[in-house]
Amino acid sequence: MAKGDDALARKRGKVRRKRMRSSENAVSTRVAAIIASKRRRKTGKRRGCEGMCFSLPCPEDPFNERHGKKRRTDDDDAAADADGDHKKKGKDSKKRPTERAMSGSNAIPVRKTKTEEDRVEHDRPSKFLVVCLNAIRDAAGASDGDSGSIHDTSSWGMELWKSCAASPPVDVLDTSSAYATREQTSWLVSTACDIVARKEKLGVVVSCPFLLYLVPSQEKAVQVRSICKPLKSLGIHSVSLHPGASIEHQISGLKSCEPEFLISTPERLLELVSLKAIDISNVSMLVIDGLREFEALNLSPIINSVCRTISSDAQVTIFGGQCDQSSATVARNLLHGRITKLTTNDSVTSRSEFIAQHVQCCTPEEKTSKVKEILEHVLVEHASKTADVLLVAANDLEAQKLTSSLKLEICTVPGDSSSTFTICSSMGLINVLVKDWKSLATTGVEEFEIVLVADLPPSFDDYVEILGRTARHVVAGEVHVIFSNSDAALAKPLSDVLASCGQNVPESLTKLARITPGSDETSSRETHPKPHTSFWLTSKTE
């Protein structure tokens, strides 16, 4: 005689519980009950005793926390005051304000107060994030004999949390290294746990999987899975999918669980999606770990296919490190809207990633015409949109002279202040803000995609600082530098920065760096003096 569906379901549940108790990943009875109750709630099934003892969930009480009891409202209090016995009133009922009493000018609606409390909670992480970080740290210390340095990257982690928890979420591009470190992955998955816990607290049903973590190899998938493993005791289940296991085994495993976190290689993920073994259309967070490795393996088309499968507006985090122009194009296609660039490496190479540096050499008399030429070039390159350009001069007097000269030579429209103007053309618009080096400390350089340095600062550290702050909310940016003969002392550090960042170094700048006082060639000339020859920098390098 064939067995019914209920008997088969009970048998499968019994086998699943037995397997979980005997496995090395077994959880406590309380955690297992929480996971089982969560699974039943998502599938719409409840136990028979729960159906008899408690009422069904409703939109006002989706988790059935009140057990069918009606919430007492102000109307109920007014009715009780009118019909009840005044001698039996408690102290709380006397102090409870009614809707009429709160209709004055100082009244604050209860619903508005609740919304304000929720907004305050979103301004900072919850304690559950710290619990997740400590669980990962303790597990790493028990296995490796080291407590780890997760909390040492707290500044980076807080910036990541602000981007992921914002409304709407902001995409993140990390340029620290080629792959995410253990500490960065710990902050990332703990941030996802905090967002999931907050949504469930507010009564929002979180779709599974919530986090999709794409890795280029099986070894990386196993490493990320080991970081997420301690979160299982907190009710966050993660599954890794890679070619190292049979696809039949992975299909059967996905049918028996609903993981919140999914770590997978792109090829195996698309294969399982095509077999309808898993649905990733409602993924809320997407992580691409190792953009340069994906480019080397020619997996960019597969990643684009995965992104097209995700129908929701997922928050994207990319770990790329030092990438070339093709990787920058891929990152620009994957990221959408406003982004945030993060890095744990304070080197100029990491901070200036995806920033193109262009050095134009000219004489001091040709500076104004060279600035005009660069602005016209920017106008052609950004014809389809309005570009914002930050023009930096040596001091306030030079800034005023440069602004006056440009307004006479180019068709401009005055801005809100004397230091701003707009260049109008049939190809588009350019909004130009002119500042000197002294006032840059109070200027939001991070908001500008293009920076034009008309005069280099006396200290080269100021140039490195503005280079690291440029275009922090877009994928790629540009820094144009006008170099004249009066900047000869900065030729050597400028050429070194260009070389370390993989940028083109003009030949004239290289020659001037060799004869600058303090260089090796200058020292040899002091030992063996030669007839004096004057040098005037007149070459123009595009």
N, C-alpha and C positions, 0 to 999 in steps of 0.2 A: 504494500500500500504506500503510495507516494506521500511524503511528508509535506505539511503546509509551510507557508512562508514564515509564520511565526516560529515554528520548530527549527527551521533552518537558520533563522536569525539568532535564536538562542544558542544554537550549536556553534555558530561562528563567533558569537560573543564569548562563549566559554573557552574556545580555543585561543582567542585573542588575549583574554585575561591570563590564561595559563602561560602563554608565550611571554607576556610582559613580566609576569612574576619570576620566570626562570631566566630571563635575559639579564645581561650585565647593566642594562639601562633601566632596571626596574625602579619605579617610583613608589612613594608611600601610598597607603590606602586613601588618605585624604586627597592627595594630588590626583590619583587615579579617578576618584569620585568626581572631582572638579572637571577633569577632562571628559569623562563620560557624560556628565550633565551638560557640558557645553556642546558636545557632539549631538546629543538628543535635542537640545534646544534649537540648533541650527537646522536639523532635519525635520523639525516639527513633531517629533515623537516624545511621549512621556510615559513614565511608568504607570501601572494601574493604580498603585497606592497614591501617587501624586494626583491622578485624575479624581480620586475619591476624596482625598483629604484637602486639596487645595483647588482653587479656581484656576482657569486657564489664563495665560498672560494676555494683556490688552495693550493697546497703544499707550495708555497713560502709565502702565506698569509693565514694561516688556520683560523684566526679569522676575516678575511675581514676588517682589520683595515685601509687599504689604499683605500677601496671602489672602487676597480677595476683600480686604477691609477698605472701605471707602474713606478717602482723605477728607478730613474735616475742613470745610470752607468757611468763609465769612458769612455766607447766607445761612449756613447751619447754625452758626453762633447767634445770629439775629433771631432765628426761629426759636432757639432754645431760650433766649432771653425773654421772648414774648410769651411762650407757652409753659416754660418750666417753672419750678418752684424757686423763688429767689433765695429761700433759706438754704437750699442744697447746692448753691453755687460755690465753686472752689475759688481759690485765690487766683489761679491762672486765668479763669474765665473773666474775672474782673479786670485784669491787666491786658487782655487781648483786645486790640483796637479793631473796630468794625470798619467796613468800607466807607460808611458815612463819616465816621470820625476822622478818617485819613484823607478826606476830600479837600482839606485846606491847602494853603500855600506851601506848608512845610511837609506835606505828605510825600512819602516815597513808596511807590508801588512795590509789592513783594516780588513780582516777576522781574522788574528792572534790577532789583538788588541781586537776584539770582544770576542774571546775565553778567553783572559786574564782577561777581565772585568768580564765575567761569573765566572771564577775561583775565583776571589777576592770576589764576592758576596757569594760564597759557603763557604768561610772561616769564616763567621760569620752569625748569624741569621738576618733575615730581620726585619723591623719595624712591620711587620704584626704579628710576634710572640708576641711582647710586647702588641699590640692591643688586641690580644686574651687573654693574661694573665690579662690585665686590665679589660676586659669585664667579665671574670669569677670572678675576685676579687670584682668588683663592684656589681655583682649580689649576691654574697655571703654576702657582707656587707649590702645590702638592705634587705635580708631575715633574716639574723642572727644577725644583729646589730653589726657586726664585720668586719673590712676591710680585715681580713685574713693575713696570713704570707706567701703568695706565693713567694714573692721576697726574703724571708729569705733563701729559698732553691735554690738560683740562682746558686751556685757552682755545686750542684747535677744536676740541670737542664741543665747547659751548657755541662757537661760531657755526659748527655743523648743525647743532640742535636748533639754533635760531633759524637757519635756512630751511631745515626740514619741517619744523613745526609752524612756520609762518603760514599765513592765509592770504593768498594762495602760496603753496610751497615754492621755494627758490631752488633752482638747479645748482649743483656744486661741481666745480672743476678743480681737482687737487693736482698740484705740480711738484709735490715733494719728491717722489721717486716713481719708478716704473710700476710698482705694485703697492697696495696698501699694507702697512705694517700691522703687526698684531694689535698694537694699541689703537690704531685707527679703525680697524675692523671691530674691535671691542666697543668703541664709542658709537660706531655706526649701528650695530645690531642692538645696543642698549637704547639708542635713540628711537629705533623702530619699536622696541618693547614699550617704551614710555608713551609713544603715540597710540599704540594699540590699547594699552591700559586706560588711557584717558578717553578714547572713543568708547570703549565698553562701559566706562563709568557714566558717560553721558547717554547711554542707551543706544549707541550706534552699532549696528551689526557690521563687524569687520569681515570683509571677504578674504578668503584664503585661496592662494597664498597672498600675504600682504607685502612681503619683501622678496624680490627676485634678484639673486646675486649671481652674475655671469662671470665665469672664470675661464681662462684659456686651456687648462689642463686638468687631469685627474688629481695630480698631486696638490694643486692649489685648492681644488674642491674639498679634498680631505682635510687640508689645513683649516679652511674656513669652517668646515663642519665641526672640527674639534673645538673651535672657539665658541660656537653656538651651543655645544652639547651641554654645558652647565645650566643653560636656561630652561632645560626640560623640566627641572624640578620646580620652576616658577610658572609652569603652564604654557611655555612657548616651545613648540615642536618644530624641528628643522629636518629637512631631508636633502641629501646630496644625490645628484644624478650625473653620471659620467659613463664613458664607454667601458670602464673596468668591470661593470656588472652586466648581466644579461638583461635585455629589455623586458623579457617576460617577468623576471623577478621584480623589476622596478614598477611595472604596470600593476602587478598584484599588490605591491606595497603601497602604491598611491591609492588603491581602492579601499584599503583598510584604515587610512588616516587622512586627516586634513591638515597639512603642515602650514604653519604661519610663515615660515621662512623656507625658501627654496634656493639651493645652491646648485648650479648646473653649468655644464658646457653648452655652447650654443647649438652644436649639431645634435646632441642627444635631446635637448629640450624641444627643438623643432620636430624631431622624429616622434616624440611622445605627444606633442600637440597635434600632429597630423593623424595619429591613431586615436585621438580624443581621450587619451588617458589622463589628461590634466587640462584645466582651463586657466589661462593666465590673462584673460581679457580685463579683469578687474584688479590687476596688480597696482598697488599704490606707490611703491618705492622700487626703483630700478637702479642697480649698481653694476657698473662695468669696470672690472678690476684688471688693469693691464692693457691699456689701449694700444700701446706700441707693440705688444706681443700679438694682439689680435690683427694688427696691420701686417706684421711679419708672416703670420699664418694665413693671410688672405681671408679672414673671417668677417670682414666688414659687411659684405652683402648679407651674411646670415644674421648679423646683429640688427641690420636694418629690417630684415624680415620679422625678427622677434619684436622689434619696436612697433611695427605695423600691426602685429597681432594684439598688442595691448591697446584696448579701446579707451581706457580711462586716461585722464591727464596725470600721469604718474610723475613723481619727483625723481629726477635723474642725478646720480652721482658718478663721476668719472675719475678714475685714478690713471693719470697718463704719464707724469714725469716729463722728461725731456723728449719732445716729439718733433717731427719734421713738419713741413707744410701740408703734406697729405693727411697726417694725423689731425692737424688743426682743422682741415676741411671736414673730416669725419666727425670731430667733436662739435663743430658748428651745426652739422646736420642733426646730431642727436640731441643737442641742447636747444631749448626754445625759450625766448623771452629773456628776462633779466636773470643773470647768474651771479654766483659769488666764487671768486678764486681764493683757494686756501692753500697753505703750505706750512709744513713744520720745519722746513729748511730755510734758514735766513740768508743763504748765499744769493748773490746778485743773479746768478744763472737761473735759480729756481724761481725767484720773484719776478724776473722779466721773461718768463716763458710765454710764448705766443705773442711777444712784442717785437715788431720789426723796427730796427734802428737804421736810419738813413742819415749819412753825414754828407753835407754839401760844403765844399771848400771855396772860399772867395776872399776878396780883399775887403777891408772895412768899408770902403766907399760903395761896394756893390751889395751891401747887406740888405737894404730896403728892396731893391729889385729882386734879390734872391728870395726874400720872404714872399713877395708878390707872386713869383714863379711857383713856389711851393703851394701857396693857397689856390692858385689856378689848377695845379695838378690834383689837389685834394678835391676840388670841385668837380673835376672830370671823373675821378675814381669813385666818388660817392654821389653820382648824378641822380640815383633813384631815391635818395633819402636826404633829410636835412642833417648835416654834420655839425658837431660842436667841436671847436678847436680852441685849445688853450695856448696863447702866445706869451712866452716868458722873455722879459727884457732884463737888462742888468740892474736898473734902478727905476725909480718913478719918473725921472726926467727923460730917460731913454724910452720908457714906455709911452710917454706923451708924444715925443717926437715921432716914434714909429707909428703911433695911431694916426697922427695928423698927416703923415706922408701917405699912408695907405688909403685914407679917406679921400685924398686928392687924386690918387692914381687909379683907384678901383671904384666902381659904382657901388656905393655902400649906403645903408640906411642906418641912422643913429639908433643906438639901443637905449636901455633904461638909464644907463650911466655913461660917463665920459670914457670909460674903459671898455665898453662893449659896442659892437656894431655888427651888421649883417651884410654879407656880400650877396648881391642879387645877380642872377644870370638865368638865361633860358634853360640851362642844364639843371639848376637847382639852387639851394640856399646853403650858406655857411654862417653859423653863429660864432663869432670870434670874441673871446674874452682875453684882454691884455692885462698881465700881471707882472710885477717884478719879483725877484727872488725873496725879498724881505716879507712880502705879503702872502707867499705861498703856504705858510704854515696854517693859515685860516681859510684856505681854498680847498674845495673838494676835488682834488685831482683824480680821485677814483672814479668820478662820474664822466670823465673825458676819455674818449676813444683815441683822439689825436692830440698830441702835444708838440708844439713847435718851439724849440729853444733857439731864440735869436742871439742870445749872449750866454756863454757858459759862465757858471759861477766861479768865484775865486777858489772855493774848496770843491774838490771833485766829489766829496761825499754827498753834497747837495744834489748833484746830478744822479748819483746812484739811488738816492732816496726818491726822487721824482720818477725815476725809471721803474722802481718797484711799486709805486702807487698808481701808475697809469693803467687805465682800462681794467679795473678790478671787477667790473660787472658785465663785461662782454668777453667773448672768447679771444679775439685778436685785437691788437692795438698798434699804433704807430707813434714813433718818436723821431722827429726830424731835428737835426742839429746843424746849425750854421757855424762852421769853424773858420776863423780868420787867423792872420799871423800874430795877432795880439794874444791868442790862446795857446802859444807854443808850449808853455809849461804844462799844459794838460794833454799834450799829444800822446805821451807814453801811457798814462792811465786810461785814456779813452780808447786807444788801440788795443790795450789788454782786455778791456771790458767787451769790446766788439768781438775779439777773437774767442774769449771764453764763452760768449753767448752764441757762437756760430754765425755771426753776422759778417758781412763783407767789409773789409778794411781797405779804405782808399790807399792807393800807392803813395800819394803825396803825404798822407798822414803818417804812413810808415817811415818815409824818409825823414820827416820832421821829428819823429820820435827817436830816431837814431842819433840825431845831432843835438837833442835836448840835453842840458846839463844834468849829469847823473847817470846817463846811459853808458853802455860798454864802449860804444864807438867814441864818445866824447872823452872817456878816460884814456883811450889809446891815443887820441889826438893831443892830449895834454902831455903824454910821454914823448911822442914824436910830432912836434908842431909842424903844421903846414902853412903855406901862405893863406891869409884870410880871404874868404870869398863870401859875399853877401848872398842871402837866400830870401827869396820872396815867393810866397805861396800863391800861385795864380791858377793852378789846375782846377778843373771842375769835374767832379765825379758824380754820376747819377746814382 
